[in-house]
Amino acid sequence: MLYHLSTYLYHTVAALSFLRLFGYLSFRAIGAALTAFAVTVLFGERMIHFLYLKRIRDVPREYVTMSAADKSGTPTMGGLLIIFAVVTSMALWCDLLSRFAQIVFFAFAWFTVLGGMDDYLKLKHAHSDRGLSQATKFFCQVAFGLILGAVFLMPGVSPVAPTIASKLYLPFIKAPILDLGWWYLPFIAFVVVAIANSVNFADGLDGLAIVPVSFTIAVYGVFAYVIGNTIYSSYLQFFYLSGSGELTVICAAIFGASLGFLWYNAYPAQVFMGDVGSLTLGGIIGTLAVLLKQEFLFLIVGGVFVIEAFSVLIQEKIGVNWLGRRMFYRAPIHQTFQHRGLAETKVVVRFWIIAGILALIGLSTLKIR
């Protein structure tokens, strides 16, 4: 709204020439980040109090060697606070006519409903495993991925030029390695499902998921700025996506809201994000990866989430190694470290450090190509 209002006033009232600042992505990105952070911090206490009074509280799993009693009763579904802050900030600072922004708005709506229903059913049955069935969640995520893929590949509707829409790019490589054509459609669905669930798996300790999400979003925001700028994309030998710079503003809003949420989610957590938060943030990251054609970049910048998801996959599909021993004591892997006696805060901070290093490596792919 601010973007459209300022644009109108700038062109109609000569005395308001300073409003041209709203035309700069950098200015709007900073404004979006600060707005989202402020909204999260200002409304955080009220949201936590509301969730507590409505008995929207966490029902953690109990393990023989790991007690979760200290987390029992902590308000959950705090991801609604992140979503509220981000959507408010986007409405104020984004170009609402941008096809990129409209797709992200749709992604927010889809995954918020999906994650919210999962949390609601878990709370209704007072059991951490009694949410939506895995089949239902998988179907809904695939459905979104296919819709996104159809929009992405359809000429005249896609925000991306048909000449590059179905091409596959890898980090550190300048030219596309393959043109998948309509096979890109199932690939997009796979990317969205994989990223959404990997973030969801990592949300298990106080502050564990939100900081790696912040790092990942920040890197994608930088890529959006570069790819959406004719000068920088040409200099760094990237393809140019007209209008994709608007995703920088969205990434900034998510980054600001994530920092604001960390204010309350850091150990000892006052609120958990729940599936409505982790599933939505994962779905948005997957959507951004597709829109920017940087799907494989997530393997680097989202390495923490990849490791968490990989540990779950190994534990479920393999379980034991060739010696008959369990591959992991617990899965996701952060529970293994806890099982071995490492303090929760130490596990979380070390994962943050790893996520920061991976983010820097991801940024290096801008130049090392």
MISE-91687 format. One record per residue (C-alpha): residue number from 1; residue in one letter; chain; x, y, z. Coordinates in nm, 2 decimals. Example, Ala and Ser with C-alpha at 12.3 -4.5 7.8 and 13.67 -1.06 7.14 Angstrom:
REM residues 2
pos  code  unit  c1  c2  c3
1  A  A  1.23  -0.45  0.78
2  S  A  1.37  -0.11  0.71
REM end
This chain:
REM residues 369
pos  code  unit  c1  c2  c3
1  M  A  0.00  0.00  0.00
2  L  A  0.28  0.24  0.09
3  Y  A  0.45  0.16  -0.24
4  H  A  0.14  0.23  -0.45
5  L  A  0.04  0.54  -0.25
6  S  A  0.39  0.69  -0.26
7  T  A  0.41  0.62  -0.64
8  Y  A  0.08  0.80  -0.70
9  L  A  0.17  1.10  -0.48
10  Y  A  0.52  1.12  -0.63
11  H  A  0.38  1.16  -0.98
12  T  A  0.10  1.40  -0.88
13  V  A  0.24  1.62  -0.60
14  A  A  0.57  1.80  -0.70
15  A  A  0.65  1.89  -0.33
16  L  A  0.67  1.52  -0.24
17  S  A  0.96  1.43  -0.46
18  F  A  1.13  1.25  -0.16
19  L  A  0.88  0.97  -0.21
20  R  A  1.09  0.85  -0.50
21  L  A  1.28  0.65  -0.23
22  F  A  0.99  0.40  -0.24
23  G  A  1.10  0.31  -0.59
24  Y  A  1.43  0.17  -0.46
25  L  A  1.43  -0.20  -0.36
26  S  A  1.70  -0.14  -0.10
27  F  A  1.49  0.12  0.08
28  R  A  1.17  -0.09  0.07
29  A  A  1.36  -0.40  0.18
30  I  A  1.49  -0.22  0.49
31  G  A  1.15  -0.08  0.56
32  A  A  0.99  -0.43  0.52
33  A  A  1.25  -0.59  0.76
34  L  A  1.21  -0.32  1.03
35  T  A  0.83  -0.33  1.00
36  A  A  0.81  -0.71  1.03
37  F  A  1.05  -0.71  1.33
38  A  A  0.85  -0.43  1.50
39  V  A  0.52  -0.60  1.45
40  T  A  0.65  -0.93  1.58
41  V  A  0.80  -0.78  1.89
42  L  A  0.51  -0.55  1.96
43  F  A  0.24  -0.82  1.93
44  G  A  0.45  -1.11  2.05
45  E  A  0.35  -1.09  2.42
46  R  A  -0.02  -1.04  2.34
47  M  A  -0.01  -1.34  2.10
48  I  A  0.17  -1.56  2.35
49  H  A  -0.08  -1.46  2.62
50  F  A  -0.37  -1.53  2.39
51  L  A  -0.24  -1.87  2.29
52  Y  A  -0.19  -1.96  2.66
53  L  A  -0.53  -1.86  2.76
54  K  A  -0.69  -2.05  2.47
55  R  A  -0.49  -2.36  2.58
56  I  A  -0.30  -2.37  2.25
57  R  A  -0.01  -2.54  2.42
58  D  A  0.26  -2.78  2.31
59  V  A  0.23  -3.15  2.37
60  P  A  0.59  -3.27  2.34
61  R  A  0.70  -3.63  2.29
62  E  A  0.86  -3.80  2.59
63  Y  A  1.17  -4.03  2.55
64  V  A  1.32  -4.26  2.81
65  T  A  1.65  -4.08  2.82
66  M  A  1.52  -3.73  2.73
67  S  A  1.26  -3.55  2.93
68  A  A  1.05  -3.28  2.76
69  A  A  0.85  -3.20  3.08
70  D  A  1.00  -2.85  3.09
71  K  A  0.85  -2.77  2.76
72  S  A  0.50  -2.90  2.83
73  G  A  0.25  -2.63  2.83
74  T  A  0.45  -2.38  2.63
75  P  A  0.22  -2.20  2.38
76  T  A  0.25  -2.33  2.02
77  M  A  0.13  -2.21  1.68
78  G  A  0.35  -1.90  1.73
79  G  A  0.42  -1.92  1.36
80  L  A  0.09  -1.72  1.32
81  L  A  0.28  -1.43  1.46
82  I  A  0.55  -1.46  1.19
83  I  A  0.29  -1.49  0.92
84  F  A  0.09  -1.19  1.04
85  A  A  0.41  -0.98  1.06
86  V  A  0.53  -1.08  0.71
87  V  A  0.20  -1.04  0.54
88  T  A  0.14  -0.70  0.70
89  S  A  0.49  -0.59  0.59
90  M  A  0.44  -0.72  0.24
91  A  A  0.11  -0.54  0.21
92  L  A  0.28  -0.22  0.31
93  W  A  0.61  -0.23  0.12
94  C  A  0.56  -0.47  -0.18
95  D  A  0.44  -0.40  -0.53
96  L  A  0.11  -0.59  -0.50
97  L  A  0.07  -0.61  -0.87
98  S  A  0.40  -0.81  -0.90
99  R  A  0.33  -1.16  -1.02
100  F  A  0.62  -1.28  -0.79
101  A  A  0.45  -1.12  -0.49
102  Q  A  0.11  -1.26  -0.58
103  I  A  0.26  -1.61  -0.60
104  V  A  0.42  -1.58  -0.26
105  F  A  0.10  -1.45  -0.11
106  F  A  -0.08  -1.76  -0.24
107  A  A  0.20  -1.98  -0.10
108  F  A  0.15  -1.82  0.24
109  A  A  -0.22  -1.88  0.23
110  W  A  -0.19  -2.24  0.12
111  F  A  0.07  -2.35  0.38
112  T  A  -0.08  -2.15  0.66
113  V  A  -0.41  -2.34  0.62
114  L  A  -0.22  -2.67  0.59
115  G  A  0.00  -2.62  0.89
116  G  A  -0.28  -2.47  1.09
117  M  A  -0.50  -2.77  1.03
118  D  A  -0.22  -3.00  1.14
119  D  A  -0.16  -2.81  1.46
120  Y  A  -0.54  -2.79  1.53
121  L  A  -0.58  -3.17  1.51
122  K  A  -0.28  -3.23  1.73
123  L  A  -0.42  -3.00  1.99
124  K  A  -0.77  -3.14  1.96
125  H  A  -0.64  -3.50  2.02
126  A  A  -0.38  -3.38  2.28
127  H  A  -0.11  -3.58  2.10
128  S  A  0.19  -3.48  1.90
129  D  A  0.13  -3.75  1.64
130  R  A  -0.24  -3.70  1.58
131  G  A  -0.24  -3.43  1.33
132  L  A  -0.31  -3.46  0.96
133  S  A  -0.20  -3.79  0.81
134  Q  A  0.13  -3.80  0.63
135  A  A  -0.06  -3.89  0.31
136  T  A  -0.29  -3.59  0.34
137  K  A  0.00  -3.35  0.40
138  F  A  0.20  -3.50  0.12
139  F  A  -0.09  -3.47  -0.12
140  C  A  -0.15  -3.11  -0.03
141  Q  A  0.21  -3.02  -0.07
142  V  A  0.24  -3.20  -0.40
143  A  A  -0.08  -3.02  -0.52
144  F  A  0.07  -2.68  -0.44
145  G  A  0.39  -2.78  -0.62
146  L  A  0.20  -2.88  -0.93
147  I  A  0.00  -2.56  -0.93
148  L  A  0.31  -2.36  -0.88
149  G  A  0.48  -2.55  -1.16
150  A  A  0.19  -2.51  -1.40
151  V  A  0.19  -2.13  -1.34
152  F  A  0.56  -2.12  -1.37
153  L  A  0.57  -2.30  -1.70
154  M  A  0.26  -2.15  -1.87
155  P  A  0.35  -1.89  -2.13
156  G  A  0.18  -1.56  -2.06
157  V  A  0.11  -1.65  -1.70
158  S  A  0.46  -1.73  -1.58
159  P  A  0.66  -1.44  -1.43
160  V  A  0.97  -1.60  -1.59
161  A  A  1.05  -1.58  -1.96
162  P  A  0.97  -1.91  -2.15
163  T  A  1.33  -1.92  -2.28
164  I  A  1.46  -2.01  -1.93
165  A  A  1.16  -2.12  -1.74
166  S  A  1.23  -2.50  -1.76
167  K  A  1.61  -2.48  -1.75
168  L  A  1.80  -2.63  -1.46
169  Y  A  2.08  -2.43  -1.30
170  L  A  2.35  -2.54  -1.06
171  P  A  2.56  -2.34  -0.81
172  F  A  2.91  -2.26  -0.93
173  I  A  2.81  -2.32  -1.30
174  K  A  2.72  -2.03  -1.53
175  A  A  2.52  -2.20  -1.80
176  P  A  2.21  -2.42  -1.75
177  I  A  2.29  -2.79  -1.74
178  L  A  1.96  -2.91  -1.88
179  D  A  1.62  -2.81  -2.02
180  L  A  1.36  -3.03  -1.85
181  G  A  1.06  -2.90  -2.05
182  W  A  0.74  -3.01  -1.88
183  W  A  0.94  -3.26  -1.67
184  Y  A  1.02  -2.95  -1.47
185  L  A  0.67  -2.97  -1.33
186  P  A  0.72  -3.28  -1.11
187  F  A  1.07  -3.15  -1.02
188  I  A  0.91  -2.83  -0.88
189  A  A  0.66  -3.04  -0.68
190  F  A  0.95  -3.25  -0.54
191  V  A  1.15  -2.94  -0.45
192  V  A  0.86  -2.78  -0.26
193  V  A  0.78  -3.10  -0.07
194  A  A  1.14  -3.17  0.02
195  I  A  1.22  -2.82  0.14
196  A  A  0.89  -2.77  0.33
197  N  A  0.94  -3.10  0.52
198  S  A  1.31  -3.05  0.59
199  V  A  1.24  -2.72  0.77
200  N  A  0.96  -2.89  0.96
201  F  A  1.19  -3.17  1.08
202  A  A  1.44  -2.91  1.22
203  D  A  1.18  -2.74  1.44
204  G  A  1.25  -2.94  1.76
205  L  A  1.46  -2.73  1.99
206  D  A  1.43  -2.37  2.12
207  G  A  1.55  -2.14  1.84
208  L  A  1.69  -2.42  1.63
209  A  A  1.49  -2.37  1.31
210  I  A  1.44  -2.00  1.30
211  V  A  1.80  -1.88  1.28
212  P  A  1.89  -2.12  0.99
213  V  A  1.57  -2.00  0.82
214  S  A  1.69  -1.64  0.86
215  F  A  2.03  -1.72  0.71
216  T  A  1.86  -1.91  0.42
217  I  A  1.61  -1.63  0.35
218  A  A  1.88  -1.37  0.36
219  V  A  2.09  -1.55  0.10
220  Y  A  1.79  -1.59  -0.13
221  G  A  1.71  -1.22  -0.08
222  V  A  2.06  -1.13  -0.21
223  F  A  2.01  -1.36  -0.51
224  A  A  1.67  -1.20  -0.58
225  Y  A  1.83  -0.86  -0.58
226  V  A  2.11  -0.97  -0.81
227  I  A  1.90  -1.16  -1.06
228  G  A  1.64  -0.89  -1.07
229  N  A  1.90  -0.62  -1.15
230  T  A  2.01  -0.59  -1.51
231  I  A  2.36  -0.45  -1.42
232  Y  A  2.44  -0.69  -1.14
233  S  A  2.31  -1.00  -1.32
234  S  A  2.51  -0.91  -1.63
235  Y  A  2.83  -0.84  -1.43
236  L  A  2.80  -1.17  -1.23
237  Q  A  2.69  -1.36  -1.55
238  F  A  2.35  -1.46  -1.42
239  F  A  2.03  -1.48  -1.62
240  Y  A  1.80  -1.17  -1.57
241  L  A  1.45  -1.22  -1.43
242  S  A  1.25  -0.90  -1.47
243  G  A  1.06  -0.81  -1.16
244  S  A  1.22  -1.08  -0.94
245  G  A  1.38  -0.80  -0.73
246  E  A  1.05  -0.77  -0.56
247  L  A  1.13  -1.10  -0.38
248  T  A  1.41  -0.91  -0.20
249  V  A  1.15  -0.71  -0.02
250  I  A  0.96  -1.03  0.07
251  C  A  1.28  -1.20  0.20
252  A  A  1.36  -0.89  0.40
253  A  A  1.02  -0.90  0.56
254  I  A  1.06  -1.27  0.65
255  F  A  1.41  -1.20  0.79
256  G  A  1.28  -0.93  1.01
257  A  A  0.99  -1.14  1.14
258  S  A  1.22  -1.43  1.20
259  L  A  1.45  -1.21  1.42
260  G  A  1.14  -1.08  1.60
261  F  A  1.02  -1.44  1.66
262  L  A  1.37  -1.54  1.79
263  W  A  1.31  -1.27  2.06
264  Y  A  1.05  -1.51  2.21
265  N  A  1.17  -1.84  2.08
266  A  A  1.53  -1.83  2.21
267  Y  A  1.60  -2.06  2.51
268  P  A  1.40  -2.09  2.72
269  A  A  1.13  -2.05  2.46
270  Q  A  0.81  -1.86  2.55
271  V  A  0.64  -1.99  2.23
272  F  A  0.69  -2.25  1.96
273  M  A  0.61  -2.19  1.60
274  G  A  0.43  -2.51  1.54
275  D  A  0.37  -2.67  1.20
276  V  A  0.18  -2.36  1.10
277  G  A  0.52  -2.18  1.12
278  S  A  0.77  -2.44  1.02
279  L  A  0.57  -2.58  0.73
280  T  A  0.48  -2.24  0.60
281  L  A  0.84  -2.11  0.62
282  G  A  0.96  -2.43  0.45
283  G  A  0.70  -2.39  0.18
284  I  A  0.79  -2.03  0.12
285  I  A  1.16  -2.11  0.09
286  G  A  1.07  -2.38  -0.16
287  T  A  0.86  -2.14  -0.35
288  L  A  1.14  -1.88  -0.35
289  A  A  1.39  -2.14  -0.47
290  V  A  1.17  -2.22  -0.76
291  L  A  1.09  -1.86  -0.85
292  L  A  1.46  -1.77  -0.85
293  K  A  1.56  -2.09  -1.03
294  Q  A  1.80  -2.17  -0.75
295  E  A  1.67  -2.50  -0.63
296  F  A  2.00  -2.66  -0.58
297  L  A  2.13  -2.37  -0.38
298  F  A  1.92  -2.49  -0.09
299  L  A  2.15  -2.79  -0.06
300  I  A  2.42  -2.55  0.05
301  V  A  2.24  -2.26  0.23
302  G  A  1.98  -2.50  0.38
303  G  A  2.24  -2.76  0.47
304  V  A  2.12  -2.78  0.83
305  F  A  1.77  -2.87  0.71
306  V  A  1.91  -3.12  0.45
307  I  A  2.10  -3.30  0.72
308  E  A  1.80  -3.31  0.95
309  A  A  1.58  -3.45  0.68
310  F  A  1.84  -3.69  0.56
311  S  A  1.88  -3.83  0.92
312  V  A  1.51  -3.89  0.94
313  L  A  1.51  -4.06  0.60
314  I  A  1.80  -4.29  0.69
315  Q  A  1.64  -4.38  1.02
316  E  A  1.31  -4.47  0.87
317  K  A  1.43  -4.65  0.56
318  I  A  1.75  -4.82  0.69
319  G  A  1.73  -4.80  1.07
320  V  A  2.05  -5.01  1.14
321  N  A  2.39  -5.03  0.97
322  W  A  2.57  -5.34  0.85
323  L  A  2.69  -5.42  1.21
324  G  A  2.33  -5.42  1.33
325  R  A  2.36  -5.10  1.52
326  R  A  2.12  -4.81  1.49
327  M  A  2.23  -4.54  1.24
328  F  A  2.12  -4.27  1.49
329  Y  A  2.01  -4.29  1.85
330  R  A  1.72  -4.06  1.76
331  A  A  1.61  -3.87  1.45
332  P  A  1.61  -3.59  1.35
333  I  A  1.98  -3.58  1.42
334  H  A  1.96  -3.30  1.68
335  Q  A  1.79  -3.55  1.91
336  T  A  2.09  -3.78  1.87
337  F  A  2.32  -3.51  2.01
338  Q  A  2.08  -3.45  2.30
339  H  A  2.07  -3.83  2.36
340  R  A  2.45  -3.83  2.39
341  G  A  2.43  -3.57  2.66
342  L  A  2.50  -3.25  2.47
343  A  A  2.31  -2.95  2.63
344  E  A  2.02  -2.82  2.42
345  T  A  2.17  -2.47  2.40
346  K  A  2.50  -2.60  2.28
347  V  A  2.33  -2.81  2.01
348  V  A  2.13  -2.51  1.89
349  V  A  2.42  -2.26  1.88
350  R  A  2.65  -2.51  1.70
351  F  A  2.37  -2.56  1.44
352  W  A  2.35  -2.18  1.41
353  I  A  2.72  -2.16  1.35
354  I  A  2.70  -2.42  1.08
355  A  A  2.41  -2.25  0.91
356  G  A  2.60  -1.92  0.91
357  I  A  2.90  -2.08  0.74
358  L  A  2.68  -2.25  0.48
359  A  A  2.51  -1.91  0.41
360  L  A  2.85  -1.76  0.34
361  I  A  2.94  -2.05  0.11
362  G  A  2.61  -2.00  -0.07
363  L  A  2.68  -1.63  -0.12
364  S  A  3.03  -1.72  -0.26
365  T  A  2.85  -1.89  -0.55
366  L  A  2.75  -1.54  -0.68
367  K  A  3.11  -1.49  -0.78
368  I  A  3.27  -1.83  -0.80
369  R  A  3.11  -1.95  -1.12
REM end
